[in-house]
Each structure stands twice: as C-alpha cells, then as structure tokens.
Amino acid sequence: MTNSSRLPEFHTARLLLRPVVPADAEPTARLVSADVAANLSTWPSPMSVGEAREKVRRSRALAAAREAIDFAILASDDNRLIGWIGLAIDDPRTARLGYWLAASARGRGLMKEAVTAVVPGAAEWLGTLGVKALVLKHNAPSIAVLTHAGFRLTGEEEVVLQTAGRSAPCYRFDWSPAGS
C-alpha cells in the first residue's frame, strides 16, 4: 500500500472509513458539540461550517503532500457521518493519531472498530514505523479504545488544548506493527 498514490479507505462490519471530502463539512460542524471538543486540542465548539470547510481543505492538502490523512467515519448502513479519525506525521518515524465520535454514536464499540481498521493501513500509507496517541487522563473510553487496538501506555505528556487556552496532562500510548 505504501507505494500507492491513491488514498486508502477501509470497511468494517459497521463502518466505511474514507478520506474526508468537502461534503463532510456541514455534518462535521453539526456534530462537533462541546462534549466532543472537550477532549480535542484543536477542534472548537460550536464549529461553524466555514471552520469545518477549512478543516476538510487542510486535511486534503496534507493528504496530497502525504503528511497526514483524515478519514470520515460513516455508518455503513446509511452512509451517515458520525466522526473523524486521522493520522499526521509527527516526526519521520511516528504519526500521531486523533479521533472523535459524535455523542449519538458512542458506547457501541464503533471507535474500537475504526482505530483497529485504520491505524495499520494508514501508518503504512504514510510510511511511518509507529503511531502515538495522547489521551486526557480522565478519558477512560478513549483509553479503552487504544488498549483494545494494541496500543501500550508509554508515559505522560503535557498537551496544549488550543481551543481551551490551557494545557493538560495526558497519557501517551504507542503502537507499532506486529514484529517491529
């Protein structure tokens, strides 16, 4: 997959994970509620459609440069957008994972499904040897997602929550392909 210039997409039993497109902006703006943004460092709430369009535009430019890739998380039964998941190159060897899921889609294991499907293939497509995720210490559901997907707790880091104007302590989790 690494040599392919085509953007990857992934299918699971309940999800379609495909690169974000301009049509995702409006539903994205609707779904980024205060409780979604509370666990994210750069996503404001409320989010305007213009801000969401800029997120999509920037995502597509970074994917074209092979510096990052963001996927729309769609419910496969009706193609309804329910969240985003993405990887961005942090350094030449590591990508950083980020994700969010609409409140109405939580509690059913969908993010576990998304992370498990996306991380190996997207890391390979970006050409990274590993993936890190930073999780606010109080975010037990996200910690469970990462643990389920084979990430291991490796330390702590302070993260600047740009939209909140403060920093917060986070756990760092790391993933590497089997056999690495």
Backbone as ProteinMPNN parsed JSONL, in Angstrom:
{"seq_chain_A": "MTNSSRLPEFHTARLLLRPVVPADAEPTARLVSADVAANLSTWPSPMSVGEAREKVRRSRALAAAREAIDFAILASDDNRLIGWIGLAIDDPRTARLGYWLAASARGRGLMKEAVTAVVPGAAEWLGTLGVKALVLKHNAPSIAVLTHAGFRLTGEEEVVLQTAGRSAPCYRFDWSPAGS", "coords_chain_A": {"N_chain_A": [[0.82, -1.199, 0.0], [2.065, 1.206, 0.552], [3.357, 2.293, -1.702], [1.322, 3.185, -3.287], [-0.372, 5.913, -4.726], [-2.948, 6.482, -4.479], [-5.552, 7.395, -2.267], [-6.179, 5.618, 0.698], [-9.019, 3.609, 1.739], [-11.196, 2.161, 4.175], [-13.136, -0.655, 5.207], [-15.406, -1.915, 7.582], [-17.388, -4.181, 9.535], [-19.446, -2.493, 10.336], [-18.803, 0.056, 9.503], [-17.748, 2.588, 7.152], [-14.754, 3.927, 6.245], [-13.433, 6.586, 4.907], [-11.373, 8.923, 3.051], [-11.771, 12.356, 4.043], [-14.122, 14.596, 2.504], [-15.264, 17.574, 0.741], [-18.107, 17.661, 1.095], [-18.426, 16.708, 3.639], [-18.197, 18.77, 5.44], [-20.484, 20.284, 6.416], [-22.075, 18.334, 7.969], [-20.037, 17.722, 9.791], [-19.612, 20.136, 11.2], [-22.066, 20.289, 12.537], [-21.882, 18.083, 14.248], [-19.718, 18.439, 15.989], [-19.876, 18.898, 19.014], [-19.9, 20.488, 22.297], [-19.117, 18.52, 24.152], [-17.702, 16.775, 22.517], [-15.586, 18.401, 21.573], [-14.328, 18.928, 23.98], [-12.437, 16.968, 24.526], [-10.512, 17.288, 22.629], [-7.697, 18.871, 21.048], [-7.64, 20.886, 19.093], [-10.138, 21.445, 18.013], [-12.851, 23.494, 17.792], [-15.873, 24.295, 19.6], [-18.943, 25.909, 19.617], [-18.68, 24.789, 16.201], [-18.28, 26.387, 13.161], [-19.672, 26.072, 9.836], [-17.909, 27.097, 8.002], [-15.452, 26.881, 9.412], [-15.322, 24.109, 9.552], [-15.181, 23.518, 6.826], [-12.638, 24.538, 6.329], [-11.101, 22.78, 7.89], [-11.504, 20.418, 6.415], [-10.424, 21.219, 3.929], [-7.739, 21.709, 4.629], [-7.028, 19.169, 5.534], [-7.215, 17.66, 3.172], [-5.187, 18.861, 1.653], [-2.92, 18.204, 3.183], [-3.004, 15.427, 2.938], [-2.553, 15.174, 0.193], [0.091, 15.949, 0.148], [1.124, 13.889, 1.484], [1.456, 14.006, 4.244], [-0.342, 13.696, 6.222], [-3.458, 12.045, 6.982], [-6.917, 12.121, 7.019], [-9.902, 10.501, 7.918], [-13.337, 10.237, 7.193], [-15.702, 8.946, 9.356], [-18.147, 6.793, 8.654], [-21.409, 5.518, 9.118], [-22.084, 2.356, 7.97], [-24.58, 1.41, 7.244], [-26.2, 3.562, 6.456], [-24.555, 5.51, 5.398], [-24.089, 7.784, 6.939], [-22.343, 10.473, 8.383], [-20.426, 10.094, 11.285], [-18.191, 10.732, 12.698], [-14.632, 11.484, 12.875], [-11.374, 10.231, 12.048], [-7.858, 10.201, 12.149], [-4.402, 10.298, 11.017], [-1.341, 11.977, 11.497], [1.855, 12.959, 10.41], [4.281, 13.049, 12.83], [6.956, 12.993, 13.369], [9.716, 11.855, 11.339], [9.465, 9.092, 11.786], [7.168, 8.539, 13.204], [3.62, 8.744, 13.518], [0.864, 10.745, 14.602], [-2.097, 9.901, 16.184], [-5.478, 10.88, 15.964], [-8.9, 11.295, 16.912], [-12.509, 11.436, 16.873], [-15.875, 10.942, 17.938], [-19.31, 11.295, 17.308], [-21.635, 12.119, 19.882], [-24.029, 10.664, 19.789], [-23.263, 8.269, 18.662], [-21.7, 6.839, 20.338], [-20.542, 4.306, 22.705], [-20.937, 1.829, 21.57], [-18.808, 0.437, 20.614], [-17.802, 1.37, 18.219], [-15.64, 3.144, 17.75], [-13.488, 1.593, 18.553], [-13.545, -0.278, 16.524], [-13.026, 1.397, 14.321], [-10.41, 2.461, 14.884], [-8.872, 0.113, 14.975], [-9.156, -0.737, 12.337], [-8.127, 1.414, 10.77], [-5.529, 2.298, 11.687], [-3.216, 0.447, 11.118], [-3.121, 0.336, 8.216], [-3.185, 3.083, 7.426], [-0.891, 4.058, 8.678], [1.033, 2.603, 7.311], [0.576, 3.613, 4.702], [1.353, 6.269, 5.085], [3.965, 5.805, 5.6], [5.154, 5.514, 8.099], [6.749, 4.23, 11.055], [5.541, 3.803, 13.429], [2.847, 4.688, 15.695], [1.54, 7.247, 17.718], [-0.599, 8.189, 20.427], [-2.214, 10.689, 22.272], [-3.902, 11.066, 25.249], [-6.307, 12.579, 27.265], [-6.114, 12.313, 30.773], [-8.469, 11.704, 32.169], [-10.117, 10.504, 30.325], [-11.502, 7.81, 30.072], [-12.999, 6.114, 28.21], [-11.577, 6.507, 25.774], [-9.048, 5.611, 26.463], [-9.63, 2.913, 26.797], [-10.294, 2.261, 24.139], [-7.807, 2.55, 22.825], [-6.205, 0.673, 24.172], [-7.555, -1.69, 23.5], [-6.991, -1.706, 20.768], [-4.358, -2.405, 20.647], [-2.44, -0.567, 21.426], [0.089, 0.622, 23.671], [0.553, 1.891, 26.945], [2.94, 4.349, 27.436], [3.911, 6.541, 28.758], [3.699, 9.953, 29.948], [2.542, 13.152, 28.823], [2.397, 16.693, 28.487], [-0.183, 18.491, 27.031], [-1.133, 21.075, 24.851], [-4.214, 22.497, 24.871], [-5.565, 24.017, 22.477], [-8.022, 25.263, 21.821], [-9.152, 25.595, 24.301], [-7.377, 27.174, 25.576], [-5.433, 26.363, 27.42], [-3.187, 24.031, 29.047], [-2.961, 20.458, 29.471], [-2.454, 17.453, 31.363], [-1.617, 14.405, 29.793], [-1.952, 10.923, 28.953], [0.422, 9.012, 27.173], [0.206, 6.839, 24.507], [1.517, 4.173, 22.568], [1.877, 2.557, 19.402], [2.984, -0.053, 17.317], [3.678, -1.809, 14.261], [3.011, -5.341, 14.114], [5.661, -7.441, 14.978], [7.566, -5.466, 14.909]], "CA_chain_A": [[0.0, 0.0, 0.0], [2.899, 2.392, 0.688], [3.704, 2.871, -2.99], [0.127, 3.667, -3.966], [-0.698, 7.324, -4.517], [-4.393, 6.524, -4.207], [-5.865, 7.464, -0.846], [-6.823, 4.379, 1.142], [-10.265, 3.615, 2.516], [-11.326, 0.916, 4.908], [-14.503, -1.088, 5.503], [-15.567, -2.874, 8.662], [-18.76, -4.701, 9.541], [-20.433, -1.426, 10.559], [-18.286, 1.374, 9.147], [-16.953, 2.945, 5.988], [-13.773, 4.932, 6.644], [-12.881, 7.09, 3.655], [-10.834, 10.268, 3.224], [-12.789, 13.398, 4.133], [-14.425, 15.331, 1.276], [-15.953, 18.823, 1.054], [-19.486, 17.446, 1.558], [-18.409, 16.36, 5.067], [-18.075, 19.97, 6.279], [-21.717, 20.642, 7.124], [-22.357, 17.431, 9.086], [-18.975, 17.842, 10.795], [-19.915, 21.31, 12.036], [-23.21, 19.941, 13.394], [-21.554, 17.026, 15.208], [-18.673, 18.813, 16.951], [-20.528, 19.51, 20.181], [-18.977, 20.838, 23.383], [-18.538, 17.308, 24.76], [-16.713, 16.248, 21.569], [-14.438, 19.312, 21.573], [-13.673, 18.928, 25.292], [-11.338, 16.005, 24.533], [-9.687, 17.538, 21.452], [-6.846, 20.04, 21.258], [-7.75, 21.953, 18.079], [-11.477, 21.495, 17.427], [-13.706, 24.36, 18.601], [-17.317, 24.102, 19.642], [-19.504, 25.418, 18.353], [-17.858, 24.868, 14.994], [-19.042, 26.889, 12.016], [-19.478, 25.324, 8.601], [-16.67, 27.624, 7.427], [-14.33, 26.247, 10.112], [-15.296, 22.709, 9.131], [-14.655, 23.504, 5.445], [-11.194, 24.746, 6.42], [-10.537, 21.508, 8.368], [-11.508, 19.494, 5.274], [-9.46, 21.716, 2.93], [-6.381, 21.47, 5.145], [-6.83, 17.725, 5.551], [-6.99, 17.189, 1.808], [-3.866, 19.352, 1.243], [-1.924, 17.395, 3.88], [-3.022, 14.096, 2.322], [-1.895, 15.297, -1.111], [1.525, 16.036, 0.437], [1.394, 12.66, 2.232], [1.884, 14.389, 5.591], [-1.423, 13.308, 7.129], [-4.676, 11.591, 6.307], [-8.109, 12.081, 7.869], [-10.999, 9.703, 7.383], [-14.694, 10.374, 7.704], [-16.262, 7.696, 9.871], [-19.535, 6.738, 8.203], [-22.177, 4.312, 9.432], [-22.213, 1.688, 6.677], [-25.981, 1.144, 6.881], [-26.85, 4.715, 5.814], [-23.512, 6.466, 4.985], [-24.197, 8.991, 7.765], [-21.103, 10.821, 9.059], [-20.547, 10.02, 12.74], [-16.947, 11.153, 13.321], [-13.394, 11.545, 12.098], [-10.173, 9.599, 12.581], [-6.759, 10.52, 11.261], [-3.01, 10.222, 11.422], [-0.488, 13.045, 10.971], [3.268, 12.714, 10.664], [4.778, 13.8, 13.98], [8.369, 13.04, 13.023], [9.847, 10.914, 10.209], [9.206, 7.7, 12.141], [5.953, 8.39, 14.011], [2.42, 9.527, 13.227], [0.014, 10.972, 15.766], [-3.492, 9.528, 15.957], [-6.545, 11.681, 16.556], [-10.222, 10.823, 16.513], [-13.672, 11.814, 17.673], [-17.124, 10.288, 17.544], [-20.496, 12.013, 17.762], [-22.209, 11.588, 21.122], [-25.086, 9.701, 19.479], [-22.687, 7.029, 18.14], [-20.797, 6.26, 21.341], [-20.996, 3.221, 23.564], [-21.239, 0.613, 20.799], [-17.569, -0.137, 20.123], [-17.503, 1.821, 16.858], [-14.294, 3.715, 17.645], [-12.547, 0.464, 18.591], [-13.576, -0.818, 15.163], [-12.374, 2.359, 13.429], [-8.974, 2.521, 15.165], [-8.292, -1.168, 14.575], [-9.143, -0.799, 10.866], [-7.386, 2.492, 10.12], [-4.14, 2.541, 12.1], [-2.153, -0.248, 10.361], [-3.066, 0.727, 6.805], [-2.848, 4.499, 7.276], [0.522, 4.203, 9.051], [1.806, 2.091, 6.171], [0.425, 4.564, 3.602], [2.174, 7.434, 5.406], [5.35, 5.388, 5.679], [5.677, 5.648, 9.459], [7.052, 2.968, 11.728], [4.734, 3.688, 14.634], [1.789, 5.672, 15.901], [1.322, 7.626, 19.108], [-1.862, 8.856, 20.74], [-2.208, 11.381, 23.554], [-5.267, 10.996, 25.765], [-6.515, 13.206, 28.567], [-6.098, 11.269, 31.794], [-9.826, 11.356, 32.616], [-10.893, 9.984, 29.198], [-11.484, 6.342, 30.176], [-13.401, 5.422, 26.979], [-10.506, 6.555, 24.792], [-8.002, 4.713, 26.951], [-10.09, 1.556, 26.47], [-10.179, 2.097, 22.684], [-6.404, 2.366, 22.461], [-5.759, -0.602, 24.726], [-8.166, -2.719, 22.653], [-6.367, -1.684, 19.447], [-2.966, -2.831, 20.73], [-1.542, 0.495, 21.879], [0.517, 0.418, 25.045], [0.85, 3.093, 27.706], [4.394, 4.506, 27.491], [4.332, 7.707, 29.528], [2.801, 11.093, 30.076], [2.963, 14.387, 28.158], [1.525, 17.846, 28.634], [-0.699, 18.871, 25.717], [-1.805, 22.367, 24.795], [-5.575, 22.456, 24.331], [-5.607, 25.334, 21.85], [-9.355, 25.863, 21.871], [-9.464, 25.914, 25.695], [-6.391, 28.122, 26.053], [-4.705, 25.831, 28.578], [-2.582, 22.73, 28.792], [-3.49, 19.398, 30.33], [-1.638, 16.231, 31.337], [-2.172, 13.306, 29.009], [-1.209, 9.682, 28.824], [0.905, 8.72, 25.825], [0.113, 5.447, 24.09], [2.245, 3.918, 21.338], [1.54, 1.369, 18.623], [3.878, -0.359, 16.203], [3.202, -3.012, 13.565], [3.44, -6.635, 14.674], [7.003, -7.823, 14.557], [8.502, -4.332, 14.926]], "C_chain_A": [[0.858, 1.253, 0.0], [3.19, 3.05, -0.651], [2.509, 3.447, -3.732], [-0.103, 5.143, -3.669], [-2.185, 7.496, -4.218], [-4.639, 6.545, -2.698], [-6.591, 6.191, -0.424], [-8.206, 4.636, 1.734], [-10.418, 2.225, 3.097], [-12.796, 0.632, 5.18], [-14.448, -2.054, 6.676], [-17.006, -3.366, 8.598], [-19.788, -3.569, 9.637], [-20.021, -0.061, 10.043], [-17.661, 1.411, 7.766], [-16.055, 4.079, 6.458], [-13.082, 5.391, 5.37], [-12.348, 8.499, 3.884], [-11.947, 11.321, 3.216], [-12.903, 14.132, 2.801], [-15.202, 16.595, 1.649], [-17.379, 18.652, 1.578], [-19.556, 17.065, 3.035], [-18.438, 17.588, 5.98], [-19.345, 20.267, 7.077], [-22.062, 19.652, 8.235], [-21.287, 17.47, 10.174], [-19.278, 18.989, 11.742], [-21.067, 21.01, 12.997], [-22.815, 18.997, 14.528], [-20.516, 17.416, 16.26], [-19.315, 19.629, 18.072], [-19.482, 19.809, 21.247], [-18.348, 19.596, 24.002], [-17.554, 16.621, 23.824], [-15.443, 17.093, 21.67], [-13.671, 19.289, 22.893], [-12.476, 17.99, 25.357], [-10.374, 16.19, 23.367], [-8.888, 18.824, 21.635], [-7.09, 21.178, 20.273], [-9.135, 22.078, 17.443], [-12.377, 22.357, 18.305], [-15.165, 23.896, 18.59], [-17.926, 25.348, 20.26], [-18.511, 25.618, 17.211], [-18.741, 25.355, 13.858], [-18.793, 25.994, 10.811], [-18.196, 25.806, 7.924], [-15.435, 27.018, 8.083], [-14.203, 24.782, 9.708], [-14.771, 22.594, 7.696], [-13.141, 23.663, 5.456], [-10.5, 23.481, 6.935], [-10.44, 20.51, 7.21], [-10.468, 19.922, 4.247], [-8.035, 21.408, 3.37], [-6.066, 19.969, 5.151], [-6.485, 17.204, 4.16], [-5.618, 17.64, 1.288], [-2.764, 18.525, 1.907], [-1.868, 15.978, 3.316], [-2.32, 14.132, 0.962], [-0.376, 15.355, -0.952], [2.023, 14.799, 1.189], [1.995, 12.945, 3.611], [0.862, 13.98, 6.647], [-2.555, 12.734, 6.296], [-5.788, 11.499, 7.343], [-9.202, 11.323, 7.147], [-12.307, 10.129, 8.018], [-15.121, 8.997, 8.183], [-17.746, 7.716, 9.526], [-20.173, 5.431, 8.657], [-22.475, 3.617, 8.11], [-23.662, 1.431, 6.278], [-26.649, 2.316, 6.176], [-25.865, 5.793, 5.341], [-23.581, 7.802, 5.72], [-22.869, 9.224, 8.462], [-21.326, 10.795, 10.566], [-19.251, 10.418, 13.448], [-15.805, 11.231, 12.33], [-12.334, 10.739, 12.812], [-9.044, 9.911, 11.615], [-5.398, 10.346, 11.887], [-2.265, 11.369, 10.754], [0.95, 12.731, 11.342], [3.719, 13.643, 11.802], [6.283, 14.003, 13.834], [8.546, 11.974, 11.94], [9.472, 9.462, 10.534], [7.851, 7.472, 12.791], [4.824, 9.281, 13.501], [1.632, 9.681, 14.523], [-1.429, 10.699, 15.376], [-4.422, 10.516, 16.648], [-7.879, 11.157, 16.076], [-11.286, 11.433, 17.403], [-14.899, 11.124, 17.088], [-18.278, 11.093, 18.104], [-21.083, 11.332, 18.996], [-23.238, 10.497, 20.84], [-24.546, 8.349, 19.004], [-21.808, 6.303, 19.162], [-21.425, 5.078, 22.068], [-21.32, 1.927, 22.841], [-19.987, -0.034, 20.217], [-17.166, 0.322, 18.73], [-16.097, 2.402, 16.73], [-13.234, 2.63, 17.755], [-12.425, -0.135, 17.189], [-12.807, 0.092, 14.205], [-10.86, 2.382, 13.635], [-8.285, 1.25, 14.683], [-8.181, -1.271, 13.052], [-8.172, 0.197, 10.247], [-5.894, 2.497, 10.441], [-3.11, 1.76, 11.272], [-2.019, 0.235, 8.918], [-2.676, 2.177, 6.593], [-1.39, 4.749, 7.655], [1.417, 3.718, 7.913], [1.76, 3.071, 5.008], [1.278, 5.808, 3.829], [3.66, 7.091, 5.493], [5.968, 5.56, 7.058], [5.881, 4.271, 10.08], [6.216, 2.761, 12.977], [3.727, 4.817, 14.724], [1.717, 5.975, 17.388], [-0.036, 8.285, 19.231], [-1.715, 9.476, 22.119], [-3.646, 11.511, 24.026], [-5.337, 11.694, 27.114], [-6.702, 12.117, 29.617], [-7.492, 10.83, 32.251], [-10.657, 10.662, 31.533], [-10.821, 8.446, 29.144], [-11.949, 5.638, 28.899], [-12.294, 5.402, 25.914], [-9.335, 5.662, 25.195], [-8.368, 3.267, 26.617], [-9.974, 1.272, 24.975], [-8.739, 1.765, 22.312], [-5.864, 1.035, 22.957], [-6.283, -1.761, 23.876], [-7.443, -2.837, 21.311], [-4.873, -2.022, 19.487], [-1.969, -1.745, 21.053], [-1.116, 0.176, 23.303], [0.876, 1.76, 25.673], [2.362, 3.204, 27.863], [4.839, 5.723, 28.279], [3.253, 8.753, 29.618], [3.402, 12.284, 29.339], [1.946, 15.474, 28.472], [1.097, 18.262, 27.225], [-1.396, 20.216, 25.832], [-3.167, 22.165, 24.143], [-5.843, 23.851, 23.769], [-6.962, 26.01, 21.994], [-9.763, 26.228, 23.289], [-8.481, 26.925, 26.282], [-5.644, 27.666, 27.299], [-4.021, 24.537, 28.162], [-3.139, 21.728, 29.789], [-2.564, 18.188, 30.256], [-2.371, 15.113, 30.598], [-1.316, 12.063, 29.173], [-0.77, 9.562, 27.377], [0.811, 7.207, 25.622], [0.845, 5.305, 22.768], [1.831, 2.594, 20.724], [2.644, 1.185, 17.579], [3.371, -1.643, 15.559], [3.74, -4.262, 14.236], [4.809, -6.977, 14.103], [8.001, -6.681, 14.547], [9.125, -4.158, 16.286]], "O_chain_A": [[0.418, 2.284, -0.51], [3.264, 4.277, -0.717], [2.692, 4.143, -4.73], [-0.039, 5.574, -2.518], [-2.612, 8.553, -3.755], [-4.008, 5.8, -1.949], [-7.51, 5.739, -1.108], [-8.513, 5.744, 2.172], [-9.858, 1.25, 2.596], [-13.598, 1.549, 5.359], [-13.56, -2.903, 6.756], [-17.751, -2.996, 7.691], [-20.879, -3.677, 9.078], [-20.798, 0.89, 10.129], [-17.122, 0.419, 7.274], [-16.534, 5.073, 7.003], [-12.247, 4.676, 4.816], [-12.801, 9.198, 4.79], [-12.93, 11.199, 2.486], [-11.925, 14.275, 2.066], [-15.741, 16.683, 2.752], [-17.814, 19.429, 2.428], [-20.635, 17.096, 3.626], [-18.681, 17.452, 7.179], [-19.279, 20.478, 8.288], [-22.324, 20.084, 9.358], [-21.592, 17.272, 11.35], [-19.208, 18.825, 12.96], [-21.036, 21.437, 14.151], [-23.345, 19.095, 15.635], [-20.444, 16.786, 17.315], [-19.296, 20.86, 18.072], [-18.32, 19.428, 21.112], [-17.165, 19.613, 24.345], [-16.644, 15.94, 24.298], [-14.349, 16.553, 21.835], [-12.48, 19.599, 22.916], [-11.58, 18.203, 26.173], [-9.511, 15.343, 23.138], [-9.344, 19.756, 22.297], [-6.78, 22.329, 20.583], [-9.282, 22.758, 16.428], [-12.644, 21.994, 19.451], [-15.609, 23.197, 17.679], [-17.478, 25.798, 21.315], [-17.638, 26.485, 17.254], [-19.818, 24.808, 13.618], [-17.816, 25.247, 10.775], [-17.473, 25.004, 7.333], [-14.473, 26.676, 7.395], [-13.093, 24.276, 9.542], [-14.007, 21.681, 7.385], [-12.438, 23.005, 4.689], [-9.415, 23.145, 6.461], [-9.421, 19.839, 7.044], [-9.711, 19.09, 3.747], [-7.226, 20.912, 2.587], [-4.956, 19.562, 4.807], [-5.566, 16.4, 4.0], [-4.956, 16.894, 0.567], [-1.777, 18.181, 1.257], [-0.788, 15.392, 3.228], [-1.574, 13.212, 0.624], [0.36, 14.87, -1.811], [3.211, 14.688, 1.492], [2.895, 12.249, 4.081], [1.18, 13.927, 7.835], [-2.609, 12.908, 5.079], [-5.629, 10.887, 8.398], [-9.406, 11.474, 5.942], [-12.382, 10.353, 9.226], [-14.921, 8.0, 7.489], [-18.505, 8.542, 10.033], [-19.554, 4.369, 8.589], [-23.062, 4.226, 7.215], [-23.95, 1.252, 5.094], [-27.567, 2.111, 5.382], [-26.288, 6.872, 4.927], [-23.177, 8.832, 5.182], [-22.314, 8.305, 9.065], [-22.279, 11.387, 11.072], [-19.211, 10.441, 14.678], [-15.983, 11.069, 11.123], [-12.381, 10.576, 14.031], [-9.241, 9.89, 10.4], [-5.251, 10.258, 13.106], [-2.519, 11.696, 9.594], [1.23, 12.289, 12.456], [3.553, 14.861, 11.731], [6.807, 15.072, 14.146], [7.595, 11.248, 11.65], [9.188, 8.686, 9.621], [7.419, 6.327, 12.921], [5.049, 10.424, 13.105], [1.726, 8.848, 15.425], [-1.92, 11.203, 14.366], [-4.175, 10.932, 17.78], [-7.987, 10.636, 14.965], [-11.018, 11.881, 18.518], [-14.943, 10.777, 15.907], [-18.231, 11.529, 19.254], [-21.028, 10.109, 19.125], [-23.311, 9.511, 21.573], [-25.3, 7.377, 18.95], [-21.239, 5.255, 18.856], [-22.639, 4.875, 22.054], [-21.912, 1.021, 23.427], [-20.09, -0.958, 19.41], [-16.279, -0.273, 18.119], [-15.428, 2.182, 15.72], [-12.186, 2.73, 17.117], [-11.327, -0.457, 16.735], [-12.032, -0.385, 13.376], [-10.106, 2.328, 12.664], [-7.229, 1.313, 14.053], [-7.214, -1.833, 12.538], [-7.466, -0.141, 9.298], [-5.076, 2.683, 9.54], [-2.184, 2.384, 10.755], [-0.911, 0.51, 8.457], [-1.913, 2.48, 5.676], [-0.721, 5.565, 7.021], [2.429, 4.342, 7.594], [2.789, 3.34, 4.387], [1.86, 6.344, 2.887], [4.511, 7.98, 5.463], [7.181, 5.734, 7.174], [5.262, 3.287, 9.676], [6.184, 1.66, 13.526], [3.75, 5.767, 13.941], [1.82, 5.073, 18.22], [-0.558, 8.861, 18.277], [-1.156, 8.862, 23.028], [-4.507, 12.004, 23.296], [-4.524, 11.431, 28.001], [-7.375, 11.116, 29.369], [-7.666, 9.689, 32.679], [-11.793, 10.269, 31.797], [-10.161, 7.873, 28.277], [-11.342, 4.635, 28.524], [-12.101, 4.393, 25.236], [-8.709, 5.032, 24.343], [-7.511, 2.487, 26.202], [-9.598, 0.167, 24.582], [-8.483, 0.815, 21.573], [-5.143, 0.347, 22.235], [-5.545, -2.698, 23.571], [-7.299, -3.937, 20.777], [-4.195, -1.932, 18.464], [-0.763, -1.973, 20.963], [-1.857, -0.457, 24.055], [1.429, 2.643, 25.018], [3.005, 2.279, 28.36], [6.04, 5.926, 28.457], [2.07, 8.49, 29.399], [4.623, 12.411, 29.242], [0.769, 15.19, 28.696], [1.933, 18.371, 26.328], [-2.145, 20.469, 26.775], [-3.258, 21.717, 23.0], [-6.289, 24.747, 24.485], [-7.032, 27.209, 22.264], [-10.63, 27.083, 23.475], [-8.719, 27.471, 27.359], [-5.266, 28.485, 28.137], [-4.248, 24.018, 27.068], [-3.711, 22.098, 30.814], [-1.96, 17.924, 29.216], [-3.574, 14.912, 30.763], [-0.127, 12.136, 29.486], [-1.493, 9.96, 26.464], [1.27, 6.416, 26.446], [0.805, 6.21, 21.935], [1.484, 1.642, 21.423], [3.165, 2.157, 17.033], [2.723, -2.462, 16.21], [4.805, -4.237, 14.854], [5.068, -6.821, 12.91], [9.167, -6.889, 14.213], [9.937, -3.254, 16.483]]}, "name": "protein", "num_of_chains": 1, "seq": "MTNSSRLPEFHTARLLLRPVVPADAEPTARLVSADVAANLSTWPSPMSVGEAREKVRRSRALAAAREAIDFAILASDDNRLIGWIGLAIDDPRTARLGYWLAASARGRGLMKEAVTAVVPGAAEWLGTLGVKALVLKHNAPSIAVLTHAGFRLTGEEEVVLQTAGRSAPCYRFDWSPAGS"}
